[in-house]
Amino acid sequence: MKHKKRLCPTCGDSTLTETTRNLIQLDRCERCNGLWFDGGELEKTKSNMHEHLRCFDLQNLESSRKTVCLGASVLSCPACDHGAMVAVNFSGSQLTLDYCSSCCGTWLDAGELEKLTDYLHALSEKKSISGYVEHVWQEFHELLRSTDTKEDELRDLIVVINLLQLRACSEYPTFVRAVEKLSVGMFVHPGNLLEHSLESVSIVIDAGS
């Protein structure tokens, strides 16, 4: 439950009303359809919309590696008395959001939530296998460093591993099948490990010839 009357930072005189998007309670301007996300709400909303986007961290947009801070925004934070927010641009895109560095809330104009998820989808498609491997290690280290409940960090790690597997299957399907065949041979037929290994290697050689 919100405790303070909030005015739309874009319209200025329109009161934000509570709404629910993807199981998260947000604030919405009924005039311009802009959305206000308190700290952590944008992260949860994005993850609830698309499970595979859990691996993209939107907790601190001002210092994120995916964003560039453009300086002070023309909009003021509707949730705290910090004043002007900062404008952050997502690298390689035309998408610029307004972020409060004090309360970590984010203002999205109408349609920008969909543009943000489209941008993250595109990043996911462009990421290389080596990029996903690096991401797996990052999520693993975050899991080890976490002092709170590790459930969210573990889910993020599982999502990244699944994305890595999908990318590997897409780029190197024959190699992945060979590795799977070898793995099955190790556990199902350990006595014939050499035979299964040679068969798996031959599959890869045949595919490359």
N, C-alpha and C positions, 0 to 999 in steps of 0.2 A: 504494500500500500504506500503510495506516494504521500509525503507530508507537506510539500510546498507547492503552491500554485505556480505552474510553469507556463511561460509565454513562448510562442513559436519564435525562434531566433531569426527566421526569414520574414515572417509577416509582422512581427513586433507586437501586435495587439490581439492576437488570436491565442486563446488558452489551449494548451495541449490536453488531450483527453486520453485516458487509459484504453489500451487495446491489446489484444493478444495475437501474436504472430508466431506460428511454429512452436506453440506451447510456452512462449516467453512473453511476459507482460511488458509492454513498451508504452511510450507516449507518442501520440500522433496528432498532427494538426489537421483538422477537418477542412480547412480552407485550401492549403497547398499540398496536403498529403505527405508532408515530410515526416520523418520518424526520428525520435530521440532514443538512443540506447544508453542506459546507465553502464558504468564500468562492468565488463564481463558479459553483458547482454548480447552484444553483437557477435562475440565468439560463440555463445550458446545458440543463437538463432541460426548462424551460418552452419554450424555442425548439425543442428536438427533438420535443416533444409536438405543437406547433402552429406551423408555420413563420410564419404571419402574426402571431404574438405576439412575434416577434423584436424588434419596434419598441418594446416596453415594457421599460424598463431596470429591473432588479431588483438592481443591483450594490450600492447603498447605501440600504437601506430606511430607515435612521434619518433621513436628510436628503432623501428622495425627496419630490417634489411631490405624489405620490399617497398619501402616508401621514402619519399624525399620531402623534408619539411620546407614549405614555401614561405614561412614566416607567419605573422599575425593574420588571422582571418578577419573579415568584416563582420562576422557574426559573434555574438556573445553567448556564453554558456547559459542555458535555461535552468540548470540544476544547482549551480553554486554561484558564489559572488566573486569568482576569479576574474570575470570580465571577458576580454576577447579570447576566443579559441585560436588554435593554430590550423592552418591549411596544410594538409598532407596529400601529396600526389603519389599514386601507385606507379612505380617505375615502368616506363614503356607503354603507358596508357594515358587516356584523357580524363581519367577518373580522379577527382580531387574531393576529399571529405574534410569535414570540420571536426576537430578533436580537441577536447579539453585536457590539458596536461595536468590540471589540478585534481579533478574527480574522475578522469579517464573515461568520460562519456563521449559519445560520437553522434553527430547530427548527419543524417542522410536526407538529401532532397528526394522528391518523388521519383521512383525508378532507379535510384542509385543502389539499392540493395540487390536488385537483379543484375545490374552492371557489375557490381562487386563479385557476385558469385560466378558470373560469366568470365570475369578476369581470372579468378582463381582456377576455374575449369581449364582455361587456356594455359595457365602456368603448369597445371598438372599434366596436360598433354605434351608440353614442350620439354618437361624435365627428362634428362637422360638417366640411364641405369646408374651411372656413377653418382649422379645427383641424388637419386633415391637411396643408394647405399650410404652416402654421407648423411642423409636425412635420418636413416635408421639409427645410425650411431648417435646423432644428436638427441633423438627421442629416447634412446636407451640411457644416455647419460642423464637426461632430465628425470627419467624414472628413478635412477639411482640416487639423485640429489634431492628428490622430493621428500619433504618432511611431513606433508599432509597425506591424505588418502591417495593411494597410487592408482586408483581405478581409472581416472581420466587419462593419466599419462600412459597407462598400459593399453587403453583403447586406442590412443593416438599411435602408439608403436605398432599395434596390430594392423591398423589401417595403412600405415606406410609400408609395412612388410607386404601386405596384400597388393598395394599399388606397384611395388617393386616386382612382385611375381607376375602381375599382369603385363607390365612393360617388358619384362624378359620374355614372356610367352609371345608377345607381339613382335619383338625384334629378332629373337633367336628361338623360334618354336622347336626346331630340330634338336638343338642343344638341350633345351629344357626337357624334352621327351627322353633324351638319352640319360640325363641326370636322374630323372624320375625312375627310369627303368633300372638304373644302377642301384638306386636307393631301395627299390622293391626287392632286387636280387639279394642285397645285403641282409635284409630282415626275413625274407621268405625262404630264400635258398642260399644260406651262408656257405654251404659246401661247394656251390658252383659259382662263387664270387668271381673267379678269374674268367670263366666263360661269359658271364653277364657283363663284365667290364669290357672285354674284347668286343662283344656285340654292340655295346653302347658306343664305344669309340668308333667302330666301323660305320655306325649310323651317321655320326658327325662328319667323318671323312667323305662318305658318299654324298652327303648334302653339299659339301663344299666343292666337290669335283664337277 
